[in-house]
């Protein structure tokens, strides 16, 4: 059996996330079914990030094993031919059996896109038009997002899962407004994230920044007193995109080549 590492891009609109779920159409189940259709063999795909319903990816990383006696380039070409337009395998390469897509991750980069006005139909699925966007104090919004940077207990910003550590570290958050395209782009970087964490971070920040009676300290209190029972909104999945995943060995390799 040979192990392969793959990089995938997908439009998550019509899927119930990455993870295989009984009775639901997901990215990984679609890919596994396409592989079986193409090669007559079953595989088990393990992904790095469990993107949720409606969430997109430009650089999801996954691995699988197969006893196919084909070159990676051949597998890539045939497999892509059996996948829908919403999923593309960007590259594939043979790796050691020691490789696990969830191990030794250095950093993940996510984008979140907010539309400043109702978007054109052919881009609407790649961002979120928050109905109160015109009431949002952008400077206040930016200040709130910077509160998340660093190591915190994000129990107030995730779906409760028993026995799961809710401490996470956000490396940085950058907000850019592209008036020409009518969007606000939020770039968030960190090693790992909890389920719904990014969507709630952004949703809470939007909710508070549009209400003059709520100060930035409102979010600071939520961070300092973790409680999963929150009344603030969660941003829609359509605006979130996993941009890329970088592994520790890739960082070390770049340093050696400098």
C-alpha positions, 0 to 999 in steps of 0.5 A: 500500500502506498500513501499519498498526500493531496491538495484540494480546492472546493466550493462547499456550498452544496455539501454538508462539510468535509467529514463523512456523515451518514445520509449527507453529501460531504466533500470526502464522501464525494471524493471517495465515491469518485475514486471508486468509480474511477478505479474500482477501489475503496479508499479512506481519505483523512483531511487536515481540517474539518470544514463545516457546511457551506465552507470553501477551501483553496488548499485543503490537505488530505491523505489516503492509501491505495495499492494502485500501481499508477503514477501520481500524475495519472491518478490525479488526471483520472480522479479529477475527471470523475469529480464534479466541477465543485471539487478539484485535486490540485496536486498529489504526491507519494509520501511516507507512511509516517505522514499524517495530515493533522500532525506537525501543522505549523499554521493554517490560513483562513479567509472570511469575506463580507460583502458591503452590498448585495452581491451579484449572483455568480459571486454570492456563494463566496461571501456573506452579506450581513444585513446590518453591514451598513451599521457596522463601525469598521474601526470598532470591528477591527479593534474587537478582532485584535482582541482575539490575537494571542492565546485564549480560552475560546470556549465561548466561541465554539460548539461544546465538545466534551473533553476537548481543550478550548485553548487556542492561539491566533497568530494574527488577524488582518482586515482589508477593505476592497471598495472596488470589489465591494468586500471586506476580507479578514485573514486569520492565521493560527495552528488550529481552530475549534468548530465554529470558532472563526465564524463566531469570532467574526459574528460576535465582532459584527454584532457588537460593532454595530451596536453603539451601546456595546463596547469593545470590552463586551467581547473582552469579558466574553473572552475572559469568562468562557461560557458556551451559552452566548446570544450573539450571532454566528457568521454564515459558512459561505464567507469562510475559506481555508486558504492554505496549510503549512507544515513544520517541515516545510518551514524548516526546508525553506530556512535551509534553502535561504 
